Amino acid sequence: MEADRARPDHARPDHARPDHDELASLKVVPTRHYARWAAALAVLVVSVQFLHGLVTNPVWQWRVFGEYVLSETIVTAVGVTLQLTVYSMLLGFALGTVLAFMRLSASPVLRTVAWTYVWIFRSIPMIVQLVFWFNLGALYRELGIGIPFGPVFWSVSSNDLIGTIGAALIGLSLHQAAYCAEIVRGGVLSVDQGQLEAAAALGIPRLRQIRRIVLPQAMRAILPTAGSEIISLLKGTSVVYVMAIGELFYQVKVIYGRNGMVIPLLMVATAWYVFLTSVLSVAQYYVERHYARGAERTPPPTPLERARRFLAGLRAAAAQRRRPAAPLGGGHG
């Protein structure tokens, strides 16, 4: 019996070969995943229950939410939040790129300075840095230009030079630069060093190697983490409320402190943060797709392309159903 099982079908005797008609008549029963179905049902029940409470619970006060979500005060505060995010992102990534290449430098001095900067600014909480820069005038009353350890030719009051917005931008940018430096350094290290050796053998200048060879390839590794860092920075700007800057969370806090509508005003801030992060996520997806062209000859379709294909399939199926059936008789009598 074991020997017959080990033989292929064509080598078995006729009485031992399987009956193909009998196999074709067998009913195929798919595997049943009861645990998966139970988990999906539980998730659906909880989701529906949450949505039901979101609509019917009067504490949410959706009327108040609708009154303030597009008000002039909130929209202006959203603009301040975006300004802080954009300026801090640009300054942070510019300084972070310099720090990343300092850490990759052959100079021990540059490597040590960059490593120390990253270590310090990643160790100190952002809110502590913001409060420190906000009170810089207590430490240095004047900032000037002159000869080191010698006379000062020009000076200005610290409070006049660095205002509230300036202190917030400095704190956010310096904090962001420490994280951006590690993101850029990781992306540069992901590039094959053989390409740099080939570029050096061809006599391409070092700066052009970095600008035209290293960074375009490193962007594919940099972008996913950089996108998450930008989204984190957008939400992190809410910390500047301690400096009384009129960004989104501060204005929401002022409004609900005046009228007592805490929940609907917090939902206003939540809705705006969700909207802004969603826009950034979509932008990140398309930027990553752009820089992936060198690695993927045929990138996967975008959600918009998938939607268009799905609609085209529905239209084709509808047209097929509307098409009249062909007559059974093919010839004329």
N, C-alpha and C positions, 0 to 999 in steps of 0.2 A: 504493500500500500504506500509506504513512504517513498519507494523508488518510483512509483507511478506519479506521485505528486511532484517529484523533482524533475520529471521529464517535461519537455515542452509539449504543447498540444499536438503538433504534427508528428511527434515521436510516440505518442500514446496509442494504445490499441483503440479500435473504433468504439468498443463498449465503454471505455474510460473517458472519452472526449466529452466536454460539456455540450449540452444541447443549446445552440445559440437562440433558437426560438424560445426556449424555456428561460434563458437569461434575459431576453428582451421583454418578456412578460412580467418580470419581477418589478415590483413597485419600489421606487427609490424614495426613501424617507430622509429628509434633511435632518441634520443634527439640531436638536432642540437645546437652546441656551436659556434654561429657566432662570438662572441667577442674573444673567444679563437683562432679561425681560423684566424681572422684578426690580432691578436697580433703575432701569429706564422709567418704569411706572412710578417708582418713588420720586425720582427727580421731576417728572412731569407734574405729579400731585403737589409737590412743594412749590414748584414754579408757578402753577396756577393759583395756589393759595396765596403766594406772595403778591402776584399781580392783582388778585381780587382785593387784598388788603390795601394795596397801593391806590386802587381806584375808590374804594368805599370808605376807607378810614378818614374821618373828617379832620384828624390832626395834621394831615399833610397840607391842607389848605391850598389847594391848587389854584384857587382864585387869586390869592396873594402871590403865588409863584408867577402866574401869568401877568400880574400887574408889574412885577419888578424885573423879570428876566430880560426884557428888552428896554428897560428904562435908561434914560440918558446917563445917570450916575453909574450904573453897572457897566454899560457899554464903554464909557470913558475909563473905568477901572480895568476892563479887559484890555484896552489899548495900552495902559501902563504896564500890565503884566506881559504883554507881547513885546513891548520895548525892552523891558528888563531881560526877557528871555533871549531876544535876538542879539542885543549888544553883549550880554554876558557870554553867549555861545560863541560869537565871533572872536571876542578877546580871549576867551578861555581856550579855544582850539588853536588860535594863533600862538599863544604862549605855550600851550601844551605841545605843539609840534616842535617848537624850538627846544623845549625841555627833553622831548623824546630823542632828538638827534644829539643833544648833549650827553644823554645817558649812553648812547651808542658810539660816542666819540672815543678816540684812542687816548685823549687827554685825561689823566686821572683827576685833575682839578675840576674839569667840566663835569665828569661823571659824578664826582662827590657832591658838587653843588646841586646838580639836578636831583640826585637821589635824596639829599637832605631836604630839598624843597618838597618833593613828593611826600616824603615821610611826615614832615611837619603839617602840611596842609591837609593830608588825609587823616591825621590824628586829631585835629581840632574840629569840633562840631561847627557847622556853618553858622548857627545862631551866635556862637561865641565870637566868631570872626566878624560878623556883621556889627555886633555891639562894640567890638574893639575898634573897628574902623570908624564907627559913628562917634566914638569918643577919642579920636586921634589927637584932637586939639588939647586934651588934657595932658598928653605925653609930649607932644611937640607943638609948642605954641606957634612957631614959625617954620616954614620950609624955604630954603634958599639955594642959590647957585654960587659957587665960589671955589677956592682952592681947598682940597682936602686938608683938614687940620689947620687951615689958614683963614684968611679974611673971606667974608661973604660979600659978594658983589650985588646980589639982588635977593630979596626975601619977601615973603607974603604970609599973611596969617593963614594957619591951617584951616580954620573954620571958613574963611573966605574962599580958599582954593578948593576944598573938598566939602561940598554940600551934602545934603541927605541922599539925593539920588546918586551923587558921585561915590559916596561911601558904600551904598548898596551895590553899585556896579563893580567897585574894586573888590569888595568881599566875595560877591558871586563869581567874578571872573577868576580871581586867584584860587578860590576853592575848586572851580571847575577845571582849571588848568592842570591841577595835580592828577585828576582822573583822566583827562584827555591825553596827558603825556603817556600814561600806561596803555591807553587804547591805541594810540598811534604807534608806540614802540612795538606792541604785539603785532600790529598789522605789517610793519616793516620787517620784523623777524620772520613773518610767514612767507616772504618772497624768497625764491631760490637764489642763493648767493652765486650760483654759476652764471646767472644772467649779468650780475654786476661785474664778474670777472671777464665775461665776454665783452661787455661794454667798455671796460678799462683797456682791454687788448685792442679794441678798435680806436682807442684814443678819444672817446667821448668824455667831455669834462665832468667832474664829480657832481656839480650842481645840476647839470642836464640829466645825468643818470638818475638822480633823486626825483627830479621833476617829471621826466618823461618815461622812466622805466619802473622805478620803485613805487612811487605813490599811486599811479593808476592801478597797479596790481594789488597794492596793499589796501586800496579802498574797499575791495570785496570783503576783506576780513575786518576792516575798521567799521564799516557802515552799520552792521547789526547792533554792535555794542554802542556805537556813537548815537544811533537813533534812540536807543533806550535811555542813554544819558541825557539827551536833549529833552525827552519827555519828562524825565526826573527833574531836570532843571526847571521846566515849565511849572511843575507842581511845587518845586522847592522855592520859587519866588514868593510863595505865601508866607515864608519865614520873615520877610522884610516888614511884616505888620508891626514888629517890635520897634521899628524906626518911624512909625506913623506915616508910611508912604501909601498913597491912595491906590494901591493895587486891588485886585478882585476880592481877596479874602478880607482885607482891611475894611473895604467899603461895606461888604456884607455884614461884618461884625459891627460896624458903626450903625447900620440901619436896624439890625435886630436888637441892638442895645437901646435904640430909641423907641421902637414900637413893640418889642417883646415877641415878634414872630420869628422864633429861632429856627424851627424846622423848615418852613417854606423858604426862608432866606438861605439856609444851608443847601437846600435843594437847588436854588438858583446858582450858587457857586459850583455845586456838583455838576449840574447840566453844562455849564460853560467849560469846566475842566474836561469833561467827557468829550464834548464837541471838539475842543482844540487838540486833545491828544489823538482823537480819531483822524483829524486832518493830517497831523504829523505822521501818524502810522501809514496812511495812504501814500503820502509823499515819500516816506522811507521805502515803501514797497517798490515804487517806480524808480527811485534812484538806485536801489540795489539791483533791480532788473537791468538798468542801463549799464552798470559796471560789471554785470555777469555775462555780458555778450562775448567777452574773450574766452570764457570757460565753457559756455554752453552755445553750441551752434544754433540750436532751435530751442529757445527758452520756452517754458510752459506758458500757455495762454493766460492772459490777465482775467480777472473776474468779469470785466466788461466784455471781453471776447467770449468767455464761456456763456455769459447771458445772451449774447447775440447768436451763438450757435444753438443754444437751447431754444430760443424763439424761432430761429430758422427751421429747426427740427419740428417744432409744433406746427408751423405754417405748412411744411411739406406733408406732415401727417394729415392735417385738415384737408389739404388739396387732394390727397390720395383718397380720402373718404368721400369727397364730393364727386370724384371722377366716376362716370357711369360704368357699370359692369359690362364687359364684353359679351355679346350674344353667344349662346351655346352652339348654335349651328353656324358653321363657318362659311357655307356656300349658299347660292341662290337655288330655289326650287325650280 
